[in-house]
């Protein structure tokens, strides 16, 4: 084996190692972004469902919100009504080895439009 062959092997191994680290980092970032989007989307839909049931009271509105987030495999972290507005907070756990990190969260508010303006 010539000396140049050894250097080429070291260089190739280094490039493969760097590419592996970059791909793993991009995968991790993608997983976190998708979890965040899932949490936000679940919060949006749950807020709409809760606002639609606000006339039935807080318990009924939050039950509707809970059903929506359960279907989306997200946790309902908070639900309350501020007059006719529904305020929702959700959490989406990260999968796999990233599960040790804090969950992604989403918040949303939905209610009737003020028609006085």
C-alpha positions as CSV (number, residue, x, y, z in Angstrom):
1,X,0.0,0.0,0.0
2,X,1.4,3.3,-1.0
3,X,1.4,6.3,1.3
4,X,-1.1,8.2,-1.0
5,X,-3.6,5.3,-0.7
6,X,-3.5,5.6,3.1
7,X,-4.2,9.4,3.0
8,X,-7.0,8.9,0.5
9,X,-8.6,6.3,2.9
10,X,-8.3,8.7,5.9
11,X,-9.8,11.5,3.8
12,X,-12.7,9.3,2.6
13,X,-13.4,8.1,6.1
14,X,-13.4,11.7,7.4
15,X,-15.8,12.9,4.7
16,X,-18.1,9.9,5.5
17,X,-18.0,10.7,9.2
18,X,-18.8,14.4,8.6
19,X,-21.6,13.6,6.2
20,X,-23.1,11.2,8.8
21,X,-23.0,13.8,11.5
22,X,-24.6,16.4,9.1
23,X,-27.4,13.9,8.1
24,X,-28.1,13.0,11.8
25,X,-28.3,16.7,12.7
26,X,-30.7,17.5,9.8
27,X,-32.8,14.5,10.8
28,X,-33.0,15.8,14.4
29,X,-33.9,19.3,13.3
30,X,-36.6,17.9,10.9
31,X,-38.1,15.8,13.7
32,X,-38.3,18.7,16.1
33,X,-39.9,21.0,13.4
34,X,-42.5,18.4,12.5
35,X,-43.4,17.9,16.2
36,X,-43.8,21.6,16.6
37,X,-46.0,21.9,13.6
38,X,-48.1,19.0,14.8
39,X,-48.5,20.7,18.2
40,X,-49.5,24.0,16.6
41,X,-51.9,22.4,14.2
42,X,-53.5,20.4,17.0
43,X,-53.9,23.6,19.1
44,X,-55.5,25.4,16.2
45,X,-58.1,22.7,15.5
46,X,-58.7,22.2,19.2
47,X,-59.3,25.9,19.7
48,X,-61.8,26.0,16.9
49,X,-63.6,22.9,18.3
50,X,-63.7,24.4,21.8
51,X,-64.9,27.8,20.6
52,X,-67.7,26.1,18.7
53,X,-68.8,24.5,21.9
54,X,-68.2,27.5,24.2
55,X,-72.0,28.0,24.6
56,X,-72.1,24.6,26.3
57,X,-69.6,25.6,29.0
58,X,-65.9,25.1,29.8
59,X,-66.2,21.4,30.5
60,X,-67.9,20.6,27.1
61,X,-65.6,22.9,25.2
62,X,-62.5,21.4,26.7
63,X,-63.8,17.9,26.2
64,X,-64.2,18.7,22.5
65,X,-60.6,20.1,22.4
66,X,-59.4,17.0,24.2
67,X,-61.0,14.7,21.6
68,X,-59.3,16.7,18.8
69,X,-55.8,16.5,20.3
70,X,-56.2,12.9,21.2
71,X,-57.0,12.1,17.5
72,X,-53.8,13.9,16.5
73,X,-51.7,12.0,19.1
74,X,-50.9,15.3,21.0
75,X,-51.4,16.1,24.7
76,X,-53.8,18.8,25.8
77,X,-51.7,20.9,28.2
78,X,-54.2,23.6,28.8
79,X,-57.7,24.6,28.0
80,X,-59.8,27.6,29.2
81,X,-62.4,30.0,28.0
82,X,-61.9,33.8,28.1
83,X,-65.5,34.9,27.6
84,X,-66.3,33.3,24.2
85,X,-62.6,32.7,23.2
86,X,-61.1,29.3,23.6
87,X,-57.4,29.3,24.7
88,X,-55.6,26.0,24.1
89,X,-52.1,24.8,24.8
90,X,-50.7,21.5,23.5
91,X,-47.6,19.4,23.7
92,X,-46.2,16.9,21.2
93,X,-43.6,14.5,22.5
94,X,-40.5,13.9,20.4
95,X,-40.0,10.4,19.1
96,X,-37.1,8.0,19.6
97,X,-33.8,9.2,21.1
98,X,-35.1,12.8,21.1
99,X,-37.8,11.9,23.6
100,X,-35.5,13.0,26.4
101,X,-35.8,16.6,25.2
102,X,-38.8,18.8,26.3
103,X,-41.9,18.3,24.1
104,X,-42.8,20.7,21.3
105,X,-45.6,23.0,22.3
106,X,-48.3,24.9,20.5
107,X,-50.8,27.6,21.5
108,X,-54.0,28.8,19.8
109,X,-56.9,31.1,20.5
110,X,-60.2,31.0,18.6
111,X,-63.5,32.7,19.1
112,X,-66.1,34.9,17.4
113,X,-65.0,37.9,15.4
114,X,-65.8,41.3,16.9
115,X,-68.2,42.8,14.4
116,X,-68.4,46.2,16.1
117,X,-65.5,47.6,14.0
